Amino acid sequence: MFKRRKKLTDVQKRGWQGHFLYLMGMGLSRLLLRLRYVGKEHIPAEGTYLLIANHQSMFDGLWIMGGLPKDQLPRFSVVGGSDLAQQYGLTGRIMFRVGKVIPIDRYGNPLRGLLLAKKALENGTIVMIHPEGTRTHDGRIGEMKNGAAYLGIKTKVPVIPVYLDGAYEAFSRHMSVPRPFDWKKMRRKQITIEFCPPVDSSLYKDKDELMEAVTRVLLDREEKALAKKRQSPPKKK
């Protein structure tokens, strides 16, 4: 079904295979996990926009897709590492197809990938990007690169910060397979995907200013999520 390729440099196509795998992936996710969506009213009803999300697991893009209006899914693409299809086996190749990935060189010059993403936004594609560039090592938000903000500044589209919480516990980079069940609490793990209020990219003079604003939003959501976990009552013995 999926052939290995030496190098992927063009926007991928989802096709019927990718659509089928998306439906199967979301079906299993809803069955095995407790997916909670917050702030869906902040998603623009029409037009294009840029989603900027923290990165906790390989399936972040899939779960974000699950919160979008169905009629917008054909226009959705993820900016992803061009090495994903080669370095992460069948899972990587599946996610490349499902996410209709816009490939970017994470270890070399990312300019080509950013230009592809910019062109996609200008042509009406809804684009999602993880500014951290790679999955978190400890569950916390890592260094945010400003390539994502470059896209916002150049296209002037609305920027929607997206905060994922719980994906790290379900399928972190340290797990070979997902772990959707919490055996201590005897229940499915919860993943919260929060769509935050849009950030008007036209109000910022450069990509650094815009990236700082988006980063503040995501770090604020992270701090609130951590505070809530710290306040959770201990399990009764």
C-alpha positions in Angstrom: 0.0 0.0 0.0 2.8 2.4 0.9 6.1 2.4 -0.9 9.3 3.7 0.6 10.6 6.9 -1.1 14.0 8.3 -1.0 12.9 11.9 -0.4 9.5 13.6 -0.2 9.5 17.1 -1.4 5.9 17.8 -2.5 2.6 18.1 -0.8 1.1 14.7 -0.3 -2.3 13.5 -1.4 -4.8 11.9 1.0 -6.8 9.9 -1.5 -9.3 7.3 -0.6 -6.7 5.3 1.4 -5.8 8.2 3.6 -9.5 9.1 4.2 -10.3 5.4 5.1 -7.3 5.3 7.5 -8.4 8.6 9.0 -11.9 7.2 9.7 -10.4 4.0 11.2 -7.9 6.0 13.3 -10.5 8.3 14.7 -12.9 5.4 15.3 -10.3 3.5 17.3 -9.3 6.7 19.1 -12.8 7.5 20.2 -13.3 3.9 21.3 -10.0 3.5 23.3 -9.6 7.1 24.6 -11.7 9.9 26.0 -11.3 12.7 23.5 -12.4 16.0 24.7 -12.6 19.1 22.5 -12.7 22.6 23.8 -13.1 25.9 22.0 -14.5 24.6 18.7 -16.4 27.8 18.4 -13.1 29.5 17.7 -12.6 27.6 14.4 -13.4 29.9 11.5 -16.5 28.7 9.7 -15.0 29.6 6.3 -11.8 30.7 4.7 -8.3 29.5 5.5 -6.4 29.6 8.7 -3.2 28.4 10.4 -3.2 26.0 13.3 -0.2 26.2 15.6 -0.1 23.4 18.1 2.2 21.9 20.8 3.6 18.4 19.9 3.0 15.6 22.4 2.5 12.5 20.2 2.7 11.2 16.6 -1.1 11.2 16.4 -1.6 14.9 17.4 -2.5 15.8 13.8 -5.1 13.0 13.6 -6.8 14.1 16.9 -6.8 17.8 15.9 -8.4 16.8 12.6 -11.1 15.1 14.6 -12.2 18.4 16.0 -12.5 20.3 12.7 -15.8 20.7 10.8 -16.2 17.7 8.4 -16.5 19.9 5.3 -13.1 21.4 6.1 -11.2 18.1 6.3 -10.4 17.9 2.6 -8.5 21.2 2.8 -6.5 20.2 5.9 -2.7 19.6 5.7 0.0 19.1 8.3 3.6 20.5 8.0 5.7 17.5 8.9 9.3 16.3 8.8 10.3 14.9 5.4 12.0 12.1 7.2 8.7 10.9 8.8 7.9 8.4 6.1 11.4 6.9 6.1 12.4 6.9 9.8 9.1 5.9 11.5 8.0 2.8 9.7 4.5 2.1 8.7 3.1 4.4 11.3 5.0 7.3 9.8 3.9 6.5 6.3 0.3 6.2 7.3 0.4 9.6 9.1 2.1 11.1 6.1 -0.9 10.1 4.0 -3.6 10.9 6.5 -2.2 14.3 7.3 -1.7 15.1 3.6 1.7 16.3 4.8 3.6 19.3 3.5 7.2 18.0 3.9 9.8 20.2 5.6 13.5 19.4 6.2 13.9 19.5 9.9 17.7 18.9 9.9 18.7 21.1 6.9 17.1 24.1 5.1 13.4 24.3 6.0 12.8 27.1 3.5 11.3 24.9 0.7 8.8 23.4 3.1 7.8 26.8 4.5 7.3 28.1 0.9 5.1 25.1 0.1 3.1 25.7 3.2 2.8 29.4 2.4 1.6 28.6 -1.1 -0.9 26.1 0.3 -2.4 28.7 2.6 -2.7 31.2 -0.2 -4.6 28.6 -2.2 -7.1 28.0 0.6 -5.5 25.0 2.5 -6.0 24.9 6.2 -2.4 24.2 7.5 -1.3 22.9 10.9 2.3 23.1 12.2 4.2 22.1 15.3 6.7 25.0 16.1 8.7 22.7 18.4 9.7 20.7 15.3 9.7 17.4 17.2 7.7 15.6 19.9 8.2 16.7 23.5 10.7 14.6 25.6 9.1 15.2 28.9 5.5 16.3 28.3 6.3 20.0 28.5 6.3 22.5 25.6 9.8 22.8 24.2 11.6 25.6 22.2 9.2 27.2 19.7 10.8 28.0 16.4 9.4 31.0 14.5 8.8 29.3 11.1 5.2 28.9 12.0 4.9 32.7 12.7 6.6 33.4 9.3 3.6 31.7 7.6 1.2 33.9 9.6 3.0 37.1 8.9 3.4 36.4 5.2 -0.2 35.3 4.5 -2.1 37.4 7.2 -4.4 34.5 7.8 -6.0 33.9 11.3 -3.7 31.9 13.6 -5.4 29.4 15.9 -3.2 28.2 18.8 -4.1 24.6 19.7 -3.1 23.1 23.0 -3.1 19.3 23.5 -3.0 17.8 27.0 -2.8 14.1 27.7 -1.5 12.9 24.4 2.0 12.5 25.9 0.6 10.1 28.5 -1.2 8.1 25.8 1.5 7.8 23.2 4.8 9.6 24.0 8.0 9.3 21.9 9.2 6.9 24.6 6.4 4.3 23.8 6.7 1.8 21.0 2.9 1.5 21.0 0.0 3.6 22.3 -1.1 3.1 25.9 -4.7 4.3 26.0 -5.7 2.7 29.3 -4.9 4.0 32.8 -4.6 0.8 34.9 -4.3 2.7 38.2 -7.5 4.5 37.7 -9.1 1.7 35.7 -10.3 3.9 32.9 -9.4 5.2 29.5 -6.9 8.1 29.4 -8.3 11.5 28.5 -6.8 13.7 25.8 -8.0 17.4 25.7 -7.6 19.3 22.4 -8.3 23.0 23.0 -8.8 25.5 20.1 -7.8 28.9 21.5 -9.2 32.3 20.3 -7.7 33.4 17.0 -4.6 35.6 17.0 -4.8 38.3 14.3 -1.4 38.0 12.5 -1.9 41.3 10.8 -1.5 43.1 14.1 2.1 42.0 14.5 5.1 43.7 12.9 7.3 40.5 12.5 7.4 36.8 13.0 9.2 37.0 16.4 6.4 39.2 17.8 3.7 36.9 16.5 5.5 33.7 17.7 5.9 35.3 21.2 2.2 36.0 21.4 1.2 32.4 20.3 3.8 30.9 22.7 2.3 32.9 25.6 -1.1 31.5 24.8 0.1 27.9 24.7 2.3 28.2 27.8 -0.6 29.7 29.7 -2.8 26.7 28.8 0.0 24.4 29.8 0.4 26.1 33.2 -3.3 25.9 33.8 -3.3 22.2 32.9 -0.4 21.5 35.2 -2.0 23.4 38.1 -5.2 21.4 37.7 -3.3 18.2 37.9 -1.4 19.3 41.0 -4.8 20.1 42.6 -6.3 16.8 41.8 -7.1 14.9 45.1 -4.9 11.9 45.8 -6.3 8.4 45.1 -7.9 6.8 48.1 -6.1 3.7 49.4 
